[in-house]
């Protein structure tokens, strides 16, 4: 059993790993190196902070089923001296909508989700109109709605709760940027930080999110993960939408309630999605040209909208197949990767933290087997095809 673990990145993935390691084995030394302890540019803090089971691959569904179990019990799990954190979990459900062209895929995904225990209802057009009378269903065939286990929460609150609990359990957090790693043969022996300190390690974990590619390169590994900017818009509207879920339109545009307003967004087209765009800019043209027309079509009450606020965050985007890369690389014995979540990091963080702690402590996964997300599929060109990409 390796005893000195250095985790690069203290967002939801890194802090989840630190928490599970210290909770499972207090003898393990855990150091988390996080360059921005304010998390001002962290994907964990800037995302739409939601969780769903409506995926098309079994492992993603199972990871999020554990994720919702973890989030529901966060007060007890991450309690410190009687103080229980709250992340304002709201199980408002996801609503995936399908036109006739997408009906077959929706049904196929729903059957898999049901088989694995997710509480998802398949609603025909009439049922959609009954449940959500504010919805324009003219061009729809059906929708899949999460009756429970899906919704949204305070992502920044989750990161802080994990971090504080990991620290209370003895994990050390260092505010610095990793500048280099010393590798001897097949092992990383030291992590060197910008503060001039060197951290010897038995295991190093790359959990650097949108910056993971730079960290991987320090040990000679090329990882297909890039920083892709996503803009989120907070809009006000006089619309009164009873029982409003997080809605995924067939166009790819999404929206959900946020207090008395709504937040919304979409991914840019593949030919207009470059790497490393500045986070201090927002793609207002995407809102004007794509998001607003789609919202006004799907919800006629959204004809009257006003943008109140907007911001951008990074997806740590796995260009290979938009799924996480979790586990060892065959060329480095003691470096573990947890990268490329492509927008699913917050909801898959608890399962990832648990799994990587098992890998470090036992040399294998002992609960949910995450091995299919390993590097082998990338090296052997075996992409995992996810049909429900948002």
LINMO-V691456 format. One record per pair of residues at least 4 apart in sequence whose ideal C-beta (glycine too) atoms are under 8 Angstrom apart, sorted by the first residue. I is the first residue (numbers start at 1). J is the second residue. Records with the same first field share a line. If there is no record, write none. Layout:
I: J + J
This chain:
1: 25 + 28 + 361
2: 28 + 202 + 203 + 334 + 360
3: 27 + 28 + 29 + 202
4: 28 + 29 + 31 + 200 + 201 + 202 + 203
5: 21 + 28 + 29 + 30 + 31 + 201 + 202 + 203 + 204 + 205 + 360
6: 31 + 32 + 33 + 191 + 199 + 201 + 203 + 204 + 205
7: 14 + 17 + 18 + 30 + 31 + 32 + 33 + 204 + 205 + 207
8: 14 + 33 + 178 + 191 + 204 + 205 + 206 + 207 + 208 + 215
9: 13 + 14 + 32 + 33 + 34 + 206 + 207 + 208 + 209 + 211 + 212 + 215
10: 14 + 15 + 18 + 32 + 33 + 34 + 37 + 163 + 173 + 207
11: 15 + 34 + 39 + 42 + 43 + 44 + 159 + 207 + 209 + 345
12: 16 + 44 + 155 + 158 + 159 + 162 + 345 + 346 + 349
13: 17 + 207 + 209 + 338 + 341 + 345 + 349 + 352 + 353
14: 18 + 32 + 34 + 205 + 207 + 208 + 338
15: 19 + 32 + 159 + 162 + 163 + 166 + 353
16: 20 + 162 + 349 + 350 + 352 + 353 + 354
17: 21 + 205 + 207 + 338 + 352 + 353 + 356 + 357
18: 22 + 30 + 32 + 162 + 163 + 166 + 171 + 353
19: 23 + 78 + 162 + 165 + 166 + 169 + 171 + 353
20: 24 + 353 + 354 + 356 + 357
21: 25 + 28 + 30 + 171 + 357 + 360 + 361
22: 26 + 28 + 30 + 166 + 169 + 170 + 171
23: 169
24: 28 + 357 + 358 + 361
25: 361
26: 169 + 170
28: 360 + 361
29: 172
30: 166 + 170 + 171 + 172
31: 171 + 172 + 173 + 174 + 199 + 201
32: 166 + 171 + 172 + 173 + 174
33: 174 + 176 + 177 + 178 + 191 + 193 + 199
34: 173 + 174 + 175
35: 175 + 176 + 177 + 178 + 194
36: 40 + 41 + 42 + 175
37: 173 + 175
39: 44 + 45 + 156 + 159
40: 45
41: 46 + 279 + 313 + 314
42: 46 + 159 + 209 + 313
43: 47 + 209 + 210 + 313 + 314 + 315 + 316 + 345
44: 155 + 156 + 158 + 159 + 209 + 345 + 346
45: 155 + 156 + 159 + 313
46: 232 + 279 + 311 + 312 + 313 + 314
47: 155 + 232 + 313 + 343 + 345 + 346
48: 152 + 232 + 254 + 256 + 263 + 265
49: 152 + 153 + 154 + 155 + 156 + 158 + 346
50: 94 + 150 + 151 + 152 + 153 + 246 + 256 + 346 + 347
51: 64 + 67 + 68 + 71 + 149 + 150 + 151 + 152 + 153 + 346 + 347
52: 64 + 94 + 146 + 150 + 246 + 347
53: 61 + 64 + 65 + 68 + 113 + 116 + 118 + 119 + 120 + 146 + 149 + 150
54: 94 + 96 + 109 + 113 + 118 + 120 + 144 + 146 + 150 + 388
55: 60 + 61 + 64 + 109 + 113 + 386 + 388
56: 60 + 105 + 108 + 109 + 112 + 385 + 386 + 387 + 388
57: 61 + 323 + 384 + 385 + 386
58: 62 + 112 + 116
59: 63 + 368 + 370 + 372 + 373
60: 64 + 323 + 344 + 348 + 386
61: 65 + 112 + 113 + 116 + 118
62: 66 + 116 + 351 + 368
63: 67 + 347 + 348 + 351 + 352 + 368 + 370
64: 68 + 347 + 348 + 351
65: 69 + 116 + 117 + 118 + 149
66: 70 + 350 + 351 + 354 + 368
67: 71 + 347 + 348 + 349 + 350 + 351
68: 72 + 91 + 149 + 150
69: 73
70: 74 + 77 + 350 + 351
71: 87 + 89 + 153 + 158 + 350
72: 89
73: 77
74: 78 + 85 + 86 + 87 + 89 + 158 + 161
75: 79 + 84 + 85 + 86
76: 84
77: 165
78: 84 + 85 + 161 + 162 + 164 + 165
79: 83 + 84 + 85 + 165
80: 164 + 165 + 168
81: 168
85: 157 + 160 + 161 + 164
86: 154 + 157
87: 153 + 154 + 155 + 157 + 158 + 161
88: 153 + 154 + 157
89: 151 + 152 + 153
90: 151 + 152 + 153
91: 146 + 148 + 149 + 150 + 151
92: 150 + 151 + 152 + 243 + 244 + 245 + 246 + 256 + 257
93: 145 + 146 + 147 + 148 + 150 + 151 + 245 + 246
94: 144 + 145 + 146 + 150 + 151 + 245 + 246 + 247 + 248
95: 132 + 143 + 144 + 145 + 146 + 245 + 246 + 247 + 248
96: 106 + 143 + 144 + 145 + 248 + 388
97: 128 + 140 + 142 + 143 + 247 + 248 + 249 + 250 + 298
98: 102 + 103 + 105 + 106 + 140 + 141 + 142 + 143 + 144 + 250
99: 103 + 139 + 140 + 141 + 250
100: 141
102: 106 + 141 + 250
103: 107 + 141 + 142
104: 108
105: 109 + 387
106: 110 + 122 + 141 + 142 + 143 + 144
107: 111 + 122 + 142
108: 112
109: 113 + 144 + 387 + 388
110: 114 + 120 + 122 + 144
111: 115
112: 116
113: 118 + 120 + 144
114: 118 + 120
118: 146 + 149
119: 146 + 147 + 148 + 149
120: 144 + 145 + 146 + 147
121: 144 + 145 + 147
122: 142 + 143 + 144
123: 127 + 128 + 131 + 142 + 143 + 144 + 145
124: 128 + 141 + 142
125: 129 + 137 + 140 + 141 + 142
126: 130
127: 131
128: 132 + 135 + 137 + 140 + 142 + 143
129: 133 + 135 + 137
131: 145 + 243
132: 241 + 243 + 244
133: 242
134: 239 + 240 + 241 + 242 + 299 + 300 + 301
135: 298 + 299
136: 297 + 298 + 299 + 300
140: 250
145: 245
146: 150 + 151 + 245
150: 245 + 246
151: 245 + 246
152: 246 + 256
153: 157 + 158
154: 158
155: 159 + 346
156: 160
157: 161
158: 162 + 346 + 349
159: 163
160: 164
161: 165
162: 166 + 349 + 353
163: 167 + 173
164: 168
165: 169
166: 171 + 173
167: 171 + 172 + 173
174: 193 + 195 + 197 + 199
175: 195
176: 193 + 194 + 195 + 197
177: 193 + 194
178: 191 + 192 + 193 + 194 + 208 + 215 + 218
179: 192 + 193 + 194
180: 192 + 218
181: 188 + 190 + 191 + 192 + 204 + 215 + 218 + 219
182: 188 + 189 + 190 + 191 + 192 + 198
183: 187 + 188 + 189 + 219 + 220 + 332
184: 189
186: 331 + 332 + 333 + 334
187: 332 + 333 + 334
188: 201 + 204 + 219 + 332 + 334 + 335
189: 200 + 201
190: 198 + 199 + 200 + 201
191: 198 + 199 + 201 + 204
192: 197 + 198 + 199
193: 197 + 198 + 199
201: 334
202: 334
203: 334 + 335 + 336 + 360
204: 219 + 334 + 335 + 336
205: 335 + 336 + 337 + 338 + 356 + 360
206: 212 + 215 + 216 + 223 + 335 + 336 + 337 + 338 + 339
207: 212 + 338 + 339
208: 212 + 214 + 215 + 339
209: 314 + 316 + 339 + 345
210: 225 + 226 + 227 + 314 + 315 + 316
211: 215 + 227
212: 216 + 223 + 225 + 316 + 337 + 339 + 340
213: 217 + 222 + 223 + 225 + 226
214: 218
215: 219
216: 221 + 222 + 223 + 225 + 337 + 339
217: 221 + 222
219: 332 + 335
220: 331 + 332
221: 329 + 331 + 332 + 335 + 337
223: 325 + 337 + 339 + 340
224: 318 + 319 + 320 + 340 + 378
225: 316 + 317 + 318 + 319 + 325 + 339 + 340
226: 275 + 276 + 316 + 317 + 319
227: 275 + 276 + 314 + 315 + 316 + 317
228: 273 + 275 + 277 + 314 + 315 + 317
229: 277 + 278 + 279 + 281 + 283 + 312 + 313 + 314 + 315
230: 265 + 267 + 312 + 313 + 314 + 315 + 343
231: 265 + 282 + 283 + 284 + 286 + 287 + 310 + 311 + 312
232: 263 + 264 + 265 + 310 + 311 + 312 + 313
233: 263 + 264 + 265 + 282 + 287 + 291 + 307 + 309 + 310
234: 258 + 261 + 262 + 263 + 307 + 308 + 309 + 310
235: 261 + 262 + 263 + 264 + 305 + 306 + 307 + 308
236: 260 + 261 + 262 + 305 + 306 + 308
237: 261 + 262 + 301 + 302 + 304 + 305 + 306
238: 301 + 304
239: 299 + 301 + 302 + 304
240: 301
241: 257 + 299 + 301
244: 256 + 257 + 262
245: 256
246: 254 + 255 + 256
247: 254 + 255 + 256 + 298
248: 252 + 254 + 390
249: 253 + 254 + 294 + 295 + 298
251: 266 + 290 + 294
252: 266 + 267 + 390
253: 264 + 265 + 266 + 290 + 291 + 294 + 295 + 298
254: 264 + 265 + 266 + 390
255: 262 + 263 + 264 + 295
256: 262 + 263 + 264
257: 261 + 262
258: 262 + 263
261: 308
264: 291 + 295
265: 291
266: 286 + 290 + 291 + 294
267: 273 + 390
268: 272 + 273 + 283 + 286
269: 273
277: 281 + 312
279: 312 + 313 + 314
280: 312
281: 312
282: 310 + 311 + 312
283: 287 + 312
284: 288 + 310
285: 289
286: 290 + 291
287: 291 + 292 + 307 + 310
288: 292
289: 293
290: 294
291: 295
292: 296 + 302 + 305
293: 297
294: 298
295: 299 + 302 + 305
296: 300 + 302 + 303 + 305
298: 302
315: 342 + 343
316: 339 + 340 + 341 + 342 + 345
317: 322 + 340 + 342 + 343
318: 322 + 323 + 324 + 325 + 339 + 340 + 341 + 342
320: 340 + 378 + 383
321: 377 + 383 + 384 + 385 + 386
322: 340 + 342 + 386 + 389
323: 340 + 342 + 373 + 384 + 386
324: 338 + 339 + 340 + 341 + 342 + 344 + 345 + 348 + 352 + 373
325: 337 + 338 + 339 + 340 + 373 + 374 + 375 + 378
326: 337 + 338 + 352 + 355 + 356 + 370 + 373 + 374
327: 336 + 337 + 359 + 370 + 371 + 373 + 374 + 375
328: 332 + 333 + 335 + 336 + 337 + 359 + 374 + 375
329: 335 + 337 + 375
330: 375 + 376 + 379
336: 356 + 359 + 360
337: 375
338: 352 + 356
341: 345 + 348
342: 389
343: 390
344: 348
345: 349
348: 352
349: 353
350: 354
351: 355 + 368 + 370
352: 356 + 370
353: 357
354: 358 + 367 + 368
355: 359 + 365 + 367 + 368 + 370
356: 360
357: 361
358: 362 + 364 + 365 + 366 + 367
359: 363 + 364 + 365
362: 366
365: 369 + 370 + 371
370: 374
372: 377 + 384
373: 377 + 384
375: 379
376: 380 + 382
377: 381 + 382 + 383 + 384
